[in-house]
Amino acid sequence: MRPPGRARPDVLAFDGPDGAMRTLLDGLRTLGFEIDEVHDLAGMRAAFFRSGGHRTLLLGPGLSPALAARASADLLAIDPELRVLAFGEHPRGTLPAAVARLQAHHPATRGALAAVLRWF
């Protein structure tokens, strides 16, 4: 559990097995963002509850649409104000309406970093 008075971490990054968000996460860390990185649904839930929540959930492009939808729906049900940003192709209707899709960017590009920073 996070000590009283300490803010929630900035980002919970749910990356696929390909580690496609490595460049993006390194860029965010360089800018001072606190990031919890996970690679499966159980790890995502554990990190979210252990930290007392996050400001933003980043979903990597390597996640299946079904897994991305489940992850975002699970955490939005707990924290409706959570910002959720999803990389990759997701057919219409697979992600909750509150999820911002960053399909025009690959997380290994500077454009992706700029797109994510607009949400902070």
C-alpha positions in Angstrom: 0.0 0.0 0.0 1.2 3.5 -0.8 2.1 5.7 2.2 -0.5 8.2 3.2 -0.2 11.6 1.4 1.8 10.1 -1.5 0.2 10.7 -4.9 -0.9 7.9 -7.1 1.7 6.7 -9.7 1.3 8.4 -13.1 1.1 5.4 -15.4 0.2 1.7 -15.3 1.7 0.3 -18.5 0.2 -3.0 -19.7 2.5 -4.1 -22.4 2.3 -7.2 -24.6 5.0 -9.9 -24.7 6.8 -8.0 -27.5 7.7 -5.1 -25.2 6.7 -2.6 -27.9 6.3 0.2 -25.4 9.9 0.1 -24.1 11.0 3.3 -25.9 7.9 5.2 -24.8 8.2 4.1 -21.2 11.9 5.0 -21.1 11.0 8.5 -22.5 8.3 9.0 -19.9 10.7 7.9 -17.1 13.3 10.3 -18.4 10.7 13.1 -18.0 10.0 12.1 -14.4 6.9 10.0 -14.7 6.4 7.2 -12.2 5.5 4.0 -14.1 4.3 0.5 -13.0 4.9 -1.9 -15.9 3.0 -5.2 -16.2 2.6 -8.0 -18.7 -0.5 -9.9 -17.7 -4.0 -9.2 -16.4 -3.3 -10.6 -12.9 -0.2 -8.4 -12.7 -2.2 -5.4 -13.8 -4.8 -5.8 -11.1 -2.2 -6.5 -8.4 -0.2 -3.3 -9.4 -3.3 -1.2 -9.5 -4.5 -2.2 -6.0 -1.0 -2.3 -4.5 -0.4 1.4 -5.5 -3.8 2.6 -4.7 -4.6 3.4 -8.3 -3.0 5.2 -11.2 -3.7 8.3 -13.2 -3.4 6.6 -16.6 -3.5 3.1 -18.1 -1.5 2.6 -21.3 -2.4 -0.5 -23.3 0.3 -1.8 -25.6 -0.2 -2.7 -29.3 0.7 -6.3 -28.6 -2.4 -7.0 -26.5 -5.3 -8.7 -28.2 -8.5 -6.6 -28.5 -10.3 -8.9 -26.1 -7.5 -8.5 -23.4 -7.3 -4.8 -23.9 -11.1 -4.5 -23.6 -11.2 -6.6 -20.4 -8.3 -4.7 -18.8 -9.8 -1.3 -19.5 -13.3 -2.3 -18.4 -12.0 -3.9 -15.2 -10.1 -0.7 -14.1 -12.7 1.8 -15.4 -15.3 0.0 -13.3 -13.2 0.7 -10.2 -12.0 4.2 -11.2 -14.2 5.8 -13.8 -11.8 8.8 -13.9 -8.9 6.7 -15.0 -7.5 7.8 -18.3 -7.0 4.9 -20.7 -4.9 5.1 -23.8 -4.7 2.2 -26.2 -2.1 1.6 -28.9 -2.8 -0.8 -31.7 -5.8 -1.8 -33.9 -9.0 -2.3 -32.0 -12.2 -2.9 -33.9 -15.1 -0.4 -33.2 -17.0 -1.4 -30.1 -14.3 -3.6 -28.6 -13.0 -1.0 -26.1 -15.1 1.1 -23.7 -16.1 4.5 -25.0 -13.8 6.2 -22.4 -10.7 4.7 -24.0 -8.6 6.9 -26.3 -7.2 5.1 -29.2 -3.7 6.0 -30.4 -3.8 4.0 -33.6 -1.9 6.6 -35.7 1.2 6.1 -33.5 3.5 3.3 -32.7 4.8 3.5 -29.2 8.5 3.4 -30.3 8.2 6.8 -32.0 8.6 10.3 -30.7 5.1 11.0 -32.0 3.7 8.5 -29.6 5.5 10.2 -26.7 4.0 13.6 -27.7 0.5 12.0 -28.1 0.7 10.5 -24.6 2.0 13.8 -23.1 -1.1 15.6 -24.4 -3.1 13.6 -21.9 -1.1 14.8 -18.9 
